[in-house]
Amino acid sequence: MEKVFSALADGNRRKVIELLHQGDSTLLELSERFPISFQALSRHIKILEAAEIVDKRKEGKYRVLTLKPESLKEPLKWISHYSDFWNESFEKLHKLIDRQGIHGDDK
């Protein structure tokens, strides 16, 4: 899970994930969508591969990239635990405000 969070820390890598979510793509096709060099993008792809978020396969002379969304399942589960905590906390606060009769619309 640490490799996934580390990989997600970079905006370029998150953009790769967003683009691959729309469908498989070659490294060359992806490179046209980024303001960074082909070599820099290739390094980002290697990090995503190491985190098992992206899979790369060879098709002829091209490298085709595929998103592996199952790799995001455990980190998402961990994050959702804290999302549930905050949602419950806000719900409790809302109930407390209602019980106290405190409303922001009174002028």
N, C-alpha and C positions, 0 to 999 in steps of 0.2 A: 504494500500500500504506500510505503514511503516513496518508491520510485514513481508511482502514479502522481502523487501530490507534487513531487519535485518537477515532473514533466509538465504538469498543469500550471506551474508557477510562471511560465513564460507566455506572453501574449501571442507570439508567432505560433507557438505550438497549439495553443487553444484555437487559433484561427484554422490551423491544419485540421484539427478535429472537427470544427464546424463545417469546413468544406467537404471533408470525407463523409460526414454525416449525410450529405446530399447524394453521395455515390462515390464509387471507386474513381481514382484518378492516377495519372502518371505523375512522376516527379516533375517532369518537364511542364505539364499542364498546370500543376500547382505553383511552380516557380514564376509563372506569368502573373500570378495573383498577389505576389509579395514584392515589396520594395527592397528586399535583401538579395544578396548574391545566391546563385545556385548552390555554391559550396556551403554557405551559411544555412540555407534551407535543408540541405542534405544532412548537416550536423544535427539540426532540430529533429529530422526524421529518425535519425539513429537513436536519439534519446527517447522518442516515442516508441520505437521498436523495442528498446531495452526495457521499457516499462510495460511492454506487451499491450499497448494501446493501438498500435498500428502494425499491420502485417504487410510485408513487401514480397511480391512474387515477380518472377521474370516472365514476360510474354514477348517473345521475339527479341527485339533490341530495346524494349521498354521495361521499366520497373513500374508495376502497378501497385498502388497503395490501397489498402482496405482498412477501414475502421473496425476495431474489435471492441464493440461497446460492452461486452461482458466484463472487460477488465475494469470498467468504471463502477461495477455493481457494488463491490465492497466499500470503496470510498464514499459512494453515494449513500449507502446504508449508514455509515458512520456519521456523515454530515446530517442526514435526516433525523438522527437521534437528537441532535442539538437544535434542529429546526422545530421538532416537536416540543422541546423544552421551551423555546421562545414563544411558540404559539400558545402553549398552555399558560405561560406567564402573562402574556398580553390578555388572554381570556380572563384570568383571575383579576387583573387590574381593571378590566372593563366592568366586571361584576361588582368590584369594590366601589368603583365610581358610581355605578347605578344605585348601589345600596346607600351611598352617602348623599345622593342627590346632587352630585357635582356634574354640571353640564356646561360645556363650552359655548352653547348657543344663547345663554342668558346674557342680556345687556342691560 
